Amino acid sequence: MMVKACTPDVPSPVQQSEPAPAESGTLNLQFGDNDGAEFSDDEKRLINGVVRQAEREVRALLPALPDKIEVTVVTIDRNIDIVGGVTGRAYAPGKVLLEVSETYPGGVMAAAHAALEGSVFHEFHHLARGWTIEGNRYGPGIAIAAVNEGLASVFSENYTGIYFEAANAYPEEAEAWLQEIVSLPADADYGTWMFQHPDGRTAIGYRIGRYIVHRAAANSGKDVLELSDMSPGDILDLAGAPGSP
């Protein structure tokens, strides 16, 4: 469920930093692999407008966003309703792939309205921070991944108001989950801890990443922009996590 207000696991927001004037960048947006034939003209117009407006807003907030960005948008037939029908990944410096589900209730247009802006903010935060699949600036470890995903999630939520509780909420036992995360070896399986754990838990790293960022903000008075300039270890320290990567 998408909500536009604070939910029970979200502390009262820290005052957000004011964005600086945006400097111009170059955004190359392409649709699919076949000249975007899978998208209607109306879908293309909507997606183009959302992505370009989001780029301008993120650039004003995150000066480290690369000057040149390539965004590819494709359709998928996978059910990702839990995140509003849109997902994405920052697969290389300056490069993002966005996937919009055709099976989302109402189709591509409805998914784009529900979640595209939030996904763009999330993935562009990764570009600014250097958390990309190729050319990653960070070392291995689930705690590092959790912090970086948590920063992107909280940044997106704070500045777009888009939040999907079923996918992102952390549980009452979040502190115990955090203890698990920081105790893992650096080579712990990414899929197990970030997506699907054998015990049935899902997105542990993503959920606890939000918890870490909320804790760090509450303990320090820093907002998500200030935290985004800090190392994962320093953020874990502010959150009161035992040890750091």
NORQUI-V477552 format. One record per backbone hydrogen bond with DSSP energy under -1.0 kcal/mol. NH is the residue of the N-H (numbers start at 1). CO is the residue of the C=O. If there is no record, write none. Layout:
# NORQUI-V477552
nh:co
NH:CO
NH:CO
This chain:
# NORQUI-V477552
nh:co
3:163
10:7
20:60
26:67
28:69
30:71
32:73
37:34
39:36
44:40
45:41
46:42
47:43
48:44
49:45
50:46
51:47
52:48
53:49
54:50
55:51
56:52
57:53
58:54
59:55
60:56
61:57
62:58
65:62
69:26
70:94
71:28
72:96
73:30
74:98
76:100
83:80
84:81
85:80
87:99
89:97
91:89
92:95
95:92
96:70
97:89
98:72
99:87
100:74
101:85
102:76
107:104
111:107
112:108
113:109
114:110
115:111
116:112
119:115
120:116
121:117
122:118
123:119
124:120
125:121
126:122
127:123
128:124
129:125
130:126
131:126
132:130
133:90
134:91
137:130
145:141
146:142
147:143
148:144
149:145
150:146
151:147
152:148
153:149
154:150
155:151
156:152
157:153
158:154
159:155
160:156
161:157
165:1
168:164
169:165
174:171
177:173
178:174
179:175
180:176
181:177
182:178
184:181
188:185
193:189
194:190
195:191
196:191
197:201
200:197
203:195
205:193
207:203
208:204
209:205
210:206
211:207
212:208
213:209
214:210
215:211
216:212
217:213
218:214
219:215
220:216
221:217
227:223
228:224
229:226
230:227
235:231
236:232
237:233
238:234
239:235
240:237
241:236
